[in-house]
Amino acid sequence: MTKKFVRYIPDRPVDAVPVVGLKIDDATCGDLPAVADLIAQRERNDPASHLQYLKAQIGEGPDSCQIFIVRVEQELVAYARISRHHYPDLPAGWYLTGLVIADDQQRRGIGRAVTEHRLHWLRSRSDFDQIDQLYYFASSRNDASRDLHARLGFTEIERNISVPGCTFEDGIGILYSLPLNGRH
Ligand SMILES: CC(C)(COP(=O)(O)OP(=O)(O)OC[C@H]1O[C@@H](n2cnc3c(N)ncnc32)[C@H](O)[C@@H]1OP(=O)(O)O)[C@@H](O)C(=O)NCCC(=O)NCCS
């Protein structure tokens, strides 16, 4: 099943309206069915496996994973994760994962805000001074996501990566990192 990458529009559309008073919350177990639906809409598949995975992730607790959600007028419109991984052949550490914004809420600043929020969350951890890098990976086809992260300081460190359970569709997987050095 082909994932949906958004159309790449480098210049911000003139009719893009930023969300005012955006609020980002920690997801609770009760939010996970709506999150699974959001992911399934993007991936055009069944939410059940997403729900199972999300429950397992949230069950591991904040030393392994934190899930964030955004609601606009009561409706869940975005989600993102930050999670600690030990993928084979990739650096062990914290990864930004799972960013999805509902189609009709894109280009309103939510993706950037929820990504900055995850950075703040990491910085506020008591063990932050021991975290040198934050990682993120994307398909080479996902130019919108790559631009979003590049603007926050992520730079490419490896191409043609493999991540268990992740396909990069017609593109290749690219690993990025953001040096933290305890100063960000
Ligand atoms: C990629 C995605 C997360 C961006 O979220 P968003 O809330 O629309 O992004 P923002 O409004 O915060 O935009 C921040 C920056 O990202 C880049 N960007 C976002 N959408 C873009 C697009 N369609 N084309 C080009 N650049 C884009 C721009 O640099 C933008 O800054 P600007 O609007 O000032 O030009 C969203 O389109 C999405 O959910 N896509 C499908 C799921 C996905 O690909 N997730 C990433 C997995 S790695």
The ligand as an ORCA input file, in Angstrom:
! r2SCAN-3c Opt
* xyz 0 1
  C       4.921     16.732      6.328
  C       3.867     17.223      7.322
  C       4.095     16.532      8.659
  C       4.036     18.747      7.485
  O       3.149     19.204      8.498
  P       2.466     20.649      8.418
  O       1.749     20.892      9.685
  O       1.686     20.748      7.164
  O       3.759     21.586      8.291
  P       3.940     23.108      8.794
  O       2.746     23.917      8.409
  O       4.320     23.122     10.223
  O       5.162     23.566      7.893
  C       6.482     23.727      8.403
  C       7.460     23.724      7.242
  O       7.538     22.411      6.644
  C       7.720     22.535      5.223
  N       6.523     22.036      4.532
  C       5.373     21.590      5.088
  N       4.531     21.172      4.127
  C       5.158     21.357      2.955
  C       4.806     21.114      1.601
  N       3.620     20.589      1.266
  N       5.699     21.407      0.650
  C       6.892     21.929      0.954
  N       7.298     22.184      2.212
  C       6.430     21.912      3.211
  C       7.890     24.027      4.958
  O       9.256     24.320      5.118
  C       7.058     24.621      6.100
  O       7.380     25.961      6.371
  P       6.566     27.157      5.607
  O       5.131     26.794      5.646
  O       6.908     28.367      6.396
  O       7.091     27.164      4.202
  C       2.421     16.957      6.810
  O       2.328     17.377      5.477
  C       1.992     15.500      6.884
  O       1.364     15.066      7.863
  N       2.316     14.730      5.821
  C       1.947     13.305      5.758
  C       2.684     12.493      6.821
  C       4.184     12.634      6.706
  O       4.773     12.655      5.636
  N       4.823     12.736      7.905
  C       6.267     12.835      8.033
  C       6.819     11.470      8.191
  S       8.592     11.507      8.262
*
